């Protein structure tokens, strides 16, 4: 898992300063469907709140429907205004974005 550090630069474009952005979350195929991804995501949410971020955002591939279900079960909502991977004004990859507030 890779995340933005408090006070560090965003890992994605179009992420507000107060949000922690998650760049990569990976679980070995042999270890999937055991709750590891949910535990890692819960850790990210708790960490983000603990260091002062207001929310967590991420981008994912359209075909990763299992990951989408996990994010939605954890309270993430789609943020279509942040979709895509952009270099300047050019969309170079078709990604979909999610975000969630943290308390």
C-alpha positions in Angstrom: 0.0 0.0 0.0 1.3 3.5 -0.9 -0.2 6.7 0.5 0.5 10.4 0.7 2.4 11.5 3.7 1.1 14.3 5.9 2.5 17.5 4.6 3.7 15.7 1.4 2.7 16.2 -2.2 -0.4 14.5 -3.6 0.2 11.2 -5.4 -2.7 12.0 -7.9 -3.9 15.1 -9.6 -7.0 16.9 -8.5 -6.8 15.8 -4.8 -7.5 18.5 -2.3 -4.7 19.3 0.1 -6.5 17.9 3.2 -7.1 14.4 1.7 -4.8 11.4 1.9 -4.6 9.8 -1.4 -4.1 6.1 -1.8 -2.0 5.2 -4.8 -1.7 1.4 -4.5 -3.3 -1.3 -2.5 -2.3 -4.9 -3.4 -3.2 -8.2 -1.9 -1.6 -11.4 -3.3 -4.1 -13.5 -5.3 -3.5 -16.4 -3.0 -4.5 -14.3 0.0 -7.6 -12.6 -1.4 -11.1 -12.9 -0.1 -9.8 -13.3 3.5 -10.5 -9.7 4.7 -6.9 -8.5 4.3 -7.9 -5.7 1.9 -10.6 -4.5 4.2 -8.1 -4.5 7.1 -5.6 -2.5 5.1 -8.2 0.0 4.1 -9.4 0.3 7.7 -5.9 1.0 8.7 -5.6 3.7 6.0 -8.8 5.4 7.2 -7.7 5.3 10.9 -4.2 6.6 10.0 -5.7 9.4 7.8 -7.9 10.6 10.7 -5.0 10.2 13.2 -2.6 12.5 11.3 -5.2 15.1 10.5 -6.5 14.4 7.0 -10.2 15.1 6.3 -10.7 12.3 3.9 -9.2 9.5 1.8 -9.3 9.3 -2.0 -8.2 6.8 -4.6 -8.4 5.8 -8.2 -8.9 2.4 -9.6 -9.3 0.6 -12.9 -12.8 0.1 -14.3 -12.5 -3.7 -14.4 -11.6 -4.0 -10.7 -15.2 -4.6 -9.6 -14.3 -6.6 -6.5 -12.2 -3.7 -5.3 -15.1 -1.3 -6.1 -17.5 -3.4 -3.9 -14.9 -3.3 -1.0 -14.6 0.5 -1.3 -18.3 1.0 -1.4 -18.8 -1.4 1.6 -16.3 0.8 3.5 -18.3 4.0 2.8 -16.4 5.3 -0.2 -18.4 7.1 -2.8 -17.7 7.8 -6.5 -16.0 11.1 -7.3 -16.5 11.2 -11.1 -15.2 14.8 -11.3 -11.7 13.3 -10.4 -11.8 10.3 -12.9 -8.9 9.7 -15.2 -5.1 9.9 -14.9 -4.1 13.3 -16.4 -0.9 14.7 -17.6 -1.4 18.4 -18.0 -4.8 18.7 -19.8 -4.5 15.2 -21.4 -6.3 12.2 -20.0 -3.7 9.3 -20.4 -5.6 6.6 -18.5 -9.2 5.9 -17.9 -9.5 5.5 -14.1 -12.4 5.9 -11.8 -12.2 7.8 -8.5 -13.6 7.2 -5.0 -13.4 9.3 -1.8 -14.5 9.1 1.8 -14.6 11.5 4.7 -12.8 10.4 7.9 -13.8 11.3 11.4 
